[in-house]
Amino acid sequence: MAPGTGRDTASIRQHNLRTVLRHLHLHGATNRVELGKVTGLTRSAVGDLVAELTARELVTESEVEVASGARGRPSLVVAPRDDNARVVAVSVRVDTLRVTSVGLGGTVGEVVEVPHEHVPSDPRPTLEQLAMLLENQLKALNSPPLAVGVAVPGLVRTTDGTVALAPRLRWRDLSLREELGRRVNLGAPLVTGNDSNFSTLAEHLRGAGRGHGHLVYLFAELGVGGGIIVDNQLLVGGKPGYGGEVGHMVTDPGGRPCDCGGHGCWETQIAAAALLRHAGISAATDYDRRAAVTELLARADRDDPAAVAALTALVPPLAAGIATLLSLFNPERIILGGLIAHVLQHADAEVRAAITYHRPALSNSPVDLVPAELGDKAPLLGAAEAAINTFLDTFARGAPSAQSAGK
């Protein structure tokens, strides 16, 4: 045990290695002096950690010339190895499947997208498609991935990664990790999660939420999803981890039926079906609804009065839901994505005025409402961040990485 810590020396070392790796992943190339400040360690101790990470092919180190007139030795700069240390990320959507690889440091590889040939209530065709995409991605890597992340449009149990319910795919109790493991030899840990939670993670670390430890992310398209960051951590609630299902807050008691099986959910008031109702447009399938919304938003961007009016009609329920979330979580920032980002774009003043009407006591300063930055890539990038977190957690426990295990 390290004196006075209650922790053994090996676990402290693993913690320090994880701290260095995570800093390099989020902030990029850093010199040893800065890494010493981050870890609180001496220069020689940092050098020892970097040597181990270099041996594991996770980082590289190079000398940087000292500025003219400056004294001292060249500063050694440490950078993540994005050529070799990569994770694989997958995003499952109703109509498409996407896969890519992302390196330590956040470098995104080529994104492969294919039509999702899913059969409602039968996940087997999807599993076969995913297996093929993953096999092709693995072949393209220089070494086994550090981990694999899969974003799914549904409720995912954090305890075992099971997709408990994906309403639009009509999946129930799908052991996605086990099913993919039977089909593909990944050679790495696999983490699954709700696509909105993963999108929240991505916006927090790589998008509009950078630098904000308390935020709410909201996204509306066919449905409404979101996530909540508290003290820089994604809020998932108690087991099995279904927290953050903001689209299914009951905001209209006695209101319309929702795809989740409930009634009066926020989703029924601000998602695609609601927008199209206000526009007087009928669309029978998810594909038709998505196409109709895309066209309607394009019309609004051309200042079509009817399209702008349909978006503005979403302001009252949108503001009411946001006001509730402000009262519950007091976030520093609220990030809007999907069609509700267009509501903000075309009715910014109206949205803010309506929020103030509902929560005047919380309006001493302007509500920090901003559009999302990552667009429809957020679930994929969030799956990558979740995979890297999984790798770092495994790394901190002293388990071997895929690279070192393969040597």
Secondary structure as the mmCIF struct_conf table of DSSP 4:
data_model
#
loop_
_struct_conf.conf_type_id
_struct_conf.id
_struct_conf.beg_label_comp_id
_struct_conf.beg_label_asym_id
_struct_conf.beg_label_seq_id
_struct_conf.end_label_comp_id
_struct_conf.end_label_asym_id
_struct_conf.end_label_seq_id
TURN_TY1_P TURN_TY1_P1 PRO A 3 THR A 5
BEND BEND1 GLY A 6 ARG A 7
HELX_RH_AL_P HELX_RH_AL_P1 THR A 9 HIS A 27
STRN STRN1 THR A 30 ASN A 31
HELX_RH_AL_P HELX_RH_AL_P2 ARG A 32 THR A 39
TURN_TY1_P TURN_TY1_P2 GLY A 40 GLY A 40
HELX_RH_AL_P HELX_RH_AL_P3 ARG A 43 ALA A 55
TURN_TY1_P TURN_TY1_P3 ARG A 56 GLU A 57
BEND BEND2 LEU A 58 LEU A 58
STRN STRN2 VAL A 59 VAL A 64
HELX_LH_PP_P HELX_LH_PP_P1 GLU A 65 ALA A 67
TURN_TY1_P TURN_TY1_P4 SER A 68 GLY A 69
BEND BEND3 GLY A 72 ARG A 73
HELX_LH_PP_P HELX_LH_PP_P2 PRO A 74 PRO A 74
STRN STRN3 SER A 75 PRO A 80
TURN_TY1_P TURN_TY1_P5 ASP A 82 ASN A 84
BEND BEND4 ALA A 85 ALA A 85
STRN STRN4 ARG A 86 VAL A 92
BEND BEND5 VAL A 94 ASP A 95
STRN STRN5 THR A 96 GLY A 103
TURN_TY1_P TURN_TY1_P6 LEU A 104 GLY A 105
STRN STRN6 VAL A 108 VAL A 108
HELX_LH_PP_P HELX_LH_PP_P3 GLU A 110 VAL A 111
STRN STRN7 VAL A 112 PRO A 115
STRN STRN8 VAL A 119 VAL A 119
TURN_TY1_P TURN_TY1_P7 PRO A 120 SER A 121
STRN STRN9 ASP A 122 ASP A 122
HELX_RH_AL_P HELX_RH_AL_P4 ARG A 124 ALA A 140
BEND BEND6 LEU A 141 SER A 143
BEND BEND7 LEU A 146 LEU A 146
STRN STRN10 VAL A 148 VAL A 152
BEND BEND8 PRO A 153 GLY A 154
STRN STRN11 LEU A 155 VAL A 156
TURN_TY1_P TURN_TY1_P8 THR A 158 ASP A 160
STRN STRN12 VAL A 163 ALA A 166
TURN_TY1_P TURN_TY1_P9 PRO A 167 ARG A 170
STRN STRN13 TRP A 171 LEU A 174
HELX_RH_AL_P HELX_RH_AL_P5 LEU A 176 ARG A 183
BEND BEND9 ALA A 188 ALA A 188
STRN STRN14 LEU A 190 ASN A 194
HELX_RH_AL_P HELX_RH_AL_P6 ASP A 195 ARG A 206
BEND BEND10 GLY A 207 GLY A 207
TURN_TY1_P TURN_TY1_P10 ALA A 208 GLY A 211
BEND BEND11 GLY A 213 HIS A 214
STRN STRN15 LEU A 215 ALA A 220
BEND BEND12 GLU A 221 GLY A 223
STRN STRN16 VAL A 224 VAL A 230
TURN_TY1_P TURN_TY1_P11 ASP A 231 ASN A 232
STRN STRN17 GLN A 233 LEU A 234
BEND BEND13 GLY A 238 GLY A 238
TURN_TY1_P TURN_TY1_P12 LYS A 239 PRO A 240
TURN_TY1_P TURN_TY1_P13 GLY A 243 GLY A 244
HELX_RH_3T_P HELX_RH_3T_P1 VAL A 246 HIS A 248
BEND BEND14 MET A 249 MET A 249
STRN STRN18 VAL A 250 VAL A 250
BEND BEND15 ASP A 252 ASP A 252
TURN_TY1_P TURN_TY1_P14 PRO A 253 GLY A 254
STRN STRN19 PRO A 257 PRO A 257
TURN_TY1_P TURN_TY1_P15 ASP A 259 CYS A 260
BEND BEND16 GLY A 261 GLY A 261
STRN STRN20 HIS A 263 HIS A 263
BEND BEND17 GLY A 264 GLY A 264
STRN STRN21 CYS A 265 CYS A 265
TURN_TY1_P TURN_TY1_P16 TRP A 266 TRP A 266
HELX_RH_AL_P HELX_RH_AL_P7 GLU A 267 ILE A 270
BEND BEND18 ALA A 271 ALA A 271
HELX_RH_AL_P HELX_RH_AL_P8 ALA A 272 ALA A 279
TURN_TY1_P TURN_TY1_P17 GLY A 280 GLY A 280
BEND BEND19 THR A 285 THR A 285
HELX_RH_AL_P HELX_RH_AL_P9 ASP A 286 ASP A 301
TURN_TY1_P TURN_TY1_P18 ARG A 302 ASP A 303
HELX_RH_AL_P HELX_RH_AL_P10 PRO A 305 THR A 312
TURN_TY1_P TURN_TY1_P19 ALA A 313 LEU A 314
HELX_RH_AL_P HELX_RH_AL_P11 VAL A 315 PHE A 329
BEND BEND20 GLU A 332 GLU A 332
STRN STRN22 ARG A 333 GLY A 338
HELX_RH_AL_P HELX_RH_AL_P12 LEU A 339 HIS A 346
BEND BEND21 ALA A 347 ALA A 347
HELX_RH_AL_P HELX_RH_AL_P13 ASP A 348 HIS A 358
HELX_RH_3T_P HELX_RH_3T_P2 PRO A 360 LEU A 362
BEND BEND22 ASN A 364 SER A 365
STRN STRN23 LEU A 369 PRO A 371
BEND BEND23 GLU A 373 LEU A 374
HELX_RH_3T_P HELX_RH_3T_P3 GLY A 375 LYS A 377
HELX_RH_AL_P HELX_RH_AL_P14 ALA A 378 ALA A 396
TURN_TY1_P TURN_TY1_P20 ARG A 397 GLY A 398
HELX_LH_PP_P HELX_LH_PP_P4 ALA A 399 SER A 401
HELX_RH_AL_P HELX_RH_AL_P15 ALA A 402 ALA A 405
TURN_TY1_P TURN_TY1_P21 GLY A 406 GLY A 406
#
